[in-house]
Amino acid sequence: MNKRYQFFTISETSEEAFSRPTFSVTNNSSGTQIGMIGWYPRWKQFVFFAESNTVWSAGCLADVQGFLNALNNPS
């Protein structure tokens, strides 16, 4: 499951954590990784791990939230 947004792209990586896929969040302009999405066993759901010194607008956070909702609530 990969998704390109206006400012970043979320791409599935080849790594797994807790037998679940992980996803890289990459800046579209620089190609720099700005976050990860992975399984958090204590909460039993996928969560977003932002890299330090990154700044997120409400719109970008809404995009990440929509992606997380799709992962955590598959149809």
C-alpha positions in Angstrom: 0.0 0.0 0.0 1.7 3.2 -1.2 0.3 6.6 -1.4 1.6 9.9 -2.8 0.4 13.2 -1.2 1.2 16.8 -2.1 4.3 17.1 0.1 5.2 13.5 1.0 4.9 9.9 -0.1 4.2 6.8 2.1 5.8 3.7 0.8 5.9 0.1 2.2 9.4 -1.0 3.1 10.9 -4.4 2.9 11.2 -4.5 6.7 8.6 -5.9 9.0 8.0 -5.3 12.7 6.0 -7.7 14.8 5.0 -9.6 11.6 3.4 -6.4 10.2 4.6 -4.2 7.3 6.4 -0.9 8.0 6.1 2.3 5.8 8.6 5.1 5.1 7.3 8.6 4.9 9.5 10.6 2.5 9.6 14.2 1.5 8.7 14.6 -2.2 11.1 17.5 -2.8 14.2 16.2 -1.1 13.6 12.5 -0.9 14.5 12.6 2.8 12.8 10.2 5.2 10.7 12.3 7.5 8.8 9.6 9.4 7.9 6.0 9.7 4.6 4.1 10.1 4.7 0.9 12.0 2.9 -1.5 14.3 2.8 -0.5 18.0 2.0 -3.7 20.0 1.0 -2.0 23.2 -1.8 -0.1 21.4 -2.4 -2.9 18.9 -2.5 -0.5 16.0 -0.3 1.2 13.4 1.2 4.5 14.5 3.2 7.4 13.1 6.8 8.0 14.2 7.9 11.5 13.0 11.6 12.2 12.6 13.0 14.8 15.0 13.1 18.4 13.8 10.3 17.9 11.3 7.3 20.3 11.2 3.8 19.1 10.2 0.9 21.1 9.1 -2.7 20.2 10.0 -3.3 19.1 6.4 -0.2 16.8 6.3 -1.2 15.3 9.7 -4.7 14.7 8.3 -3.2 12.8 5.3 -1.2 10.7 7.7 -4.3 10.1 9.9 -6.3 9.0 6.8 -3.5 6.5 5.9 -3.4 5.2 9.5 -7.2 4.8 9.6 -7.1 2.7 6.4 -4.4 0.5 7.9 -6.1 0.1 11.3 -9.6 -0.4 9.9 -9.3 -2.5 6.8 -12.5 -3.2 4.9 
